[in-house]
Amino acid sequence: MEVDRGTMGSEKLAAKLIGYARFHDHHPIPAHLRRTSHAQGVLPAWQQHYVLFPRLLFVLADTGEQGARQRIRDLHAIAAGRPLVARMLTRVKAGAALLADLEQHGPGAAVWSPLADASRPACGAWEL
């Protein structure tokens, strides 16, 4: 879970999403195995820590509703414009929500904007 209180620019928020995608895709393959068939059997690095890749939740606060909605649009643009991120989002559940909406309605309410598909309607955290 990332909580953004408006203290970083959209670029840094986007960089965090890209960083998660890089971690999701990283396979620690020794240099001598990179071009061999043995490389195909190497598990992603994240599987050393998790059984499943964690759900990515971005909670946006202290930017006002318009600022938070713009940040969600920025995250959607990164998801659509970066193949590495788009590929990760086909396997990893991710969404963004405004803190005020979470406080008012709760995390199970339709307050989460799925990052994988900007056209998909808001949903509960468990439906991402």
N, C-alpha and C positions, 0 to 999 in steps of 0.2 A: 504494500500500500504506500502510495506517495501522497503526501499532503502538501499542497501548494498554497501558501498563504500570500501569493502575489509578490514574493520577495525575489523571484527569479524571472527572467524573461521567458517568453514562449520558446526561444531557442534552447534554453537549458532544459525545459520540460521535454521538448522534442529529443534532446540528446539523451535524456534518461530512457525514453522509449526505445531509441536506437540502441542504447547500451544493453537493455534487456534482450533485444533481438540478437545482438552479437553474442551474448552469453548463451542464449537458447541454441544458437547455431554452432558454437565453438566445440570442436572436437580436438582434444589434446593428443595429437598424433606426433610421435617422435619423427624427426626429420628423415631418418633412414627408412621409415615405413610409408611416407606420404604418397609415393607413387607405386605402391604395391597393392596386391589384393588384400593384404592384412589390414590396411587402413579402413576398409569398409566395415570391419567388425568393431571398431572403436566407438564406444558410447559417448554421447555428448557430455561435456564437463558437468553440467548441472545435475546429471543423474548420480553424481557422487554425493549430492546433498539432499536431493528430493526424489520421491517416487514419481510424482507428477510435477510438471512445471507449475509454479504457483500462479494463481489468478492475479492479474495486474489491475489494481484499482487506483485511480487517480481521484483524489478528493480535492476540490477547488474551493478556496475560501478567500475572503478579504479583498476581492477584486471587483465586487459588485456583480450583479447578474450579467450585464453586458460583457464585462471583462472575462468572466468565467465561460460564458457561451463562446466567446472568441477563442479562448484556450482550447475548448473542446473541438472547435472547427480546425484549429491548428493541429491538434492531435490526429484528427481524421485525415487531414492533408498529408501528414507524415505517413500514416498507415497506408494511404492510397499511393503515395509517391515513392516510397522506398520498398523495393522488392523484398529485401531481407525482413523488414517489419511486417509487410503483408503476408509473407510466408509463415512467420511466427504466429500471426493472428489467426491463421487457419487452424492452428493446434492449441493455442493458448487463449483462454477467456480473458478479455480485458474490457474495461469500461471506465467512464469518467462521470462524476456527479458533483453537484454543488453541495457544500457542507450544509447550507441552510435547508435544502430539500431533504437531506438525510436526517437532520434534526427534527424537521417537521413531520416527515412521513416514515422514516426508518429505512434501513438498507434493503429490506425485502420489497419495498414499493417500487413502482416504475419510475425511478429517478436516474437510472444508469443509462448513459449513452454508450452503446457497444462500439468499440473502436474499430472492429473489423469491417463494419458496414454502416456508413453514415446515413443511409436511407432507412435502416431498421429502426423501428420505434423504441423509445425508452423502455426499460424493463427492470425487473428486480435483479439484485446481485447474483442470485442463484440461477437466473435464466440467461445470463450472458452466454 
